[in-house]
């Protein structure tokens, strides 16, 4: 099942990378087989800018996310320029943590949600 989840996320991330690179939509949306075939040729990186609104501080903290993906799935995840130690892929959601902040990034819905040890929480949208 983990392999299937990694494949789904790889296809979603490849489509995002192709879109960011300005490739034709038909090539990016031709299906998982095409996405996987092209992803084998070259690893790609997807850059997201997320703007979660943190409570109770009532402030927006822009976050930069870099995700490197290849044919085997997600290889690395960086948040604000710091490589995360470990991450898990569940469908199109990446689960990780940085400095006690538990983070969920949904690549398909382009959303960010996080929790800072129950003291604060953040939710917001992401853009490519």
C-alpha positions as CSV (number, residue, x, y, z in Angstrom):
1,X,0.0,0.0,0.0
2,X,2.9,2.4,0.7
3,X,4.2,1.9,-2.8
4,X,0.8,2.8,-4.2
5,X,0.6,6.0,-2.0
6,X,4.1,7.0,-3.1
7,X,3.1,6.5,-6.8
8,X,-0.1,8.6,-6.4
9,X,1.9,11.4,-4.8
10,X,4.7,11.1,-7.4
11,X,2.2,11.5,-10.2
12,X,0.6,14.5,-8.4
13,X,4.0,16.1,-7.8
14,X,5.2,15.5,-11.3
15,X,2.0,17.1,-12.7
16,X,2.8,20.1,-10.4
17,X,6.4,20.3,-11.6
18,X,5.4,20.1,-15.2
19,X,2.8,22.9,-14.6
20,X,5.5,25.0,-12.9
21,X,7.9,24.4,-15.8
22,X,5.3,25.6,-18.3
23,X,5.0,22.3,-20.1
24,X,1.8,21.7,-22.0
25,X,-1.1,20.5,-19.8
26,X,-1.7,17.5,-21.9
27,X,1.7,16.1,-21.2
28,X,1.3,16.7,-17.4
29,X,-2.2,15.2,-17.3
30,X,-1.8,12.4,-19.7
31,X,-2.1,10.0,-16.8
32,X,0.0,8.2,-14.2
33,X,1.8,6.1,-16.7
34,X,3.1,9.1,-18.6
35,X,4.0,10.9,-15.4
36,X,5.9,8.0,-14.0
37,X,7.7,7.4,-17.3
38,X,8.9,11.0,-17.4
39,X,9.7,11.1,-13.7
40,X,12.1,8.1,-14.2
41,X,14.0,10.2,-16.7
42,X,14.8,13.0,-14.2
43,X,14.0,13.8,-10.6
44,X,11.9,17.0,-10.2
45,X,11.5,19.5,-7.5
46,X,8.2,21.1,-6.5
47,X,8.3,24.4,-4.6
48,X,5.4,25.6,-2.6
49,X,4.8,28.8,-0.6
50,X,2.3,28.2,2.2
51,X,0.7,30.9,4.2
52,X,-0.7,29.3,7.4
53,X,-2.6,31.5,9.8
54,X,-1.5,30.7,13.3
55,X,-3.7,30.8,16.4
56,X,-3.8,32.1,19.1
57,X,-1.2,34.6,17.8
58,X,-3.4,35.6,14.9
59,X,-0.5,35.9,12.5
60,X,0.4,34.6,9.1
61,X,3.9,33.0,8.9
62,X,4.9,32.3,5.2
63,X,6.5,28.9,4.9
64,X,8.6,27.7,1.9
65,X,8.4,24.0,1.1
66,X,10.6,22.1,-1.4
67,X,9.8,18.5,-2.3
68,X,12.0,16.4,-4.5
69,X,10.4,13.5,-6.2
70,X,11.6,10.7,-8.6
71,X,10.2,7.5,-9.9
72,X,10.4,5.8,-6.5
73,X,8.4,8.6,-4.8
74,X,9.3,11.5,-2.6
75,X,13.0,11.7,-1.9
76,X,13.4,14.8,0.3
77,X,11.3,17.4,1.9
78,X,12.6,20.8,3.0
79,X,10.7,23.4,5.0
80,X,12.1,26.9,5.2
81,X,15.4,25.6,3.8
82,X,15.8,22.9,6.5
83,X,15.6,19.2,5.4
84,X,13.2,17.3,7.6
85,X,14.6,14.3,9.4
86,X,11.7,12.0,8.5
87,X,8.4,12.1,6.7
88,X,5.6,9.8,5.8
89,X,3.4,9.8,2.6
90,X,-0.3,9.0,2.9
91,X,-2.0,9.4,-0.5
92,X,-1.4,13.0,-1.5
93,X,-0.5,14.2,2.1
94,X,3.0,14.5,3.4
95,X,3.3,14.2,7.2
96,X,6.4,15.5,9.0
97,X,7.6,17.5,11.9
98,X,10.0,20.4,12.4
99,X,11.1,21.7,15.8
100,X,8.0,20.2,17.6
101,X,5.6,21.4,15.0
102,X,3.6,18.5,13.5
103,X,2.9,19.4,9.8
104,X,0.5,18.0,7.2
105,X,0.9,19.2,3.6
106,X,-1.7,18.1,1.1
107,X,-0.2,18.4,-2.4
108,X,-3.5,17.9,-4.2
109,X,-5.6,20.3,-2.2
110,X,-2.6,22.7,-1.7
111,X,-3.2,23.1,2.1
112,X,-1.1,23.3,5.2
113,X,-2.1,22.3,8.7
114,X,0.1,22.1,11.7
115,X,0.1,21.9,15.5
116,X,2.7,23.2,17.9
117,X,2.5,20.7,20.8
118,X,-1.1,21.8,21.4
119,X,-0.1,25.4,22.2
120,X,-0.8,26.8,18.8
121,X,-2.2,25.6,15.4
122,X,-1.8,26.8,11.9
123,X,-4.0,26.3,8.8
124,X,-3.7,27.8,5.4
125,X,-3.3,27.5,1.6
126,X,-0.3,26.9,-0.5
127,X,0.7,28.1,-4.0
128,X,3.1,26.6,-6.5
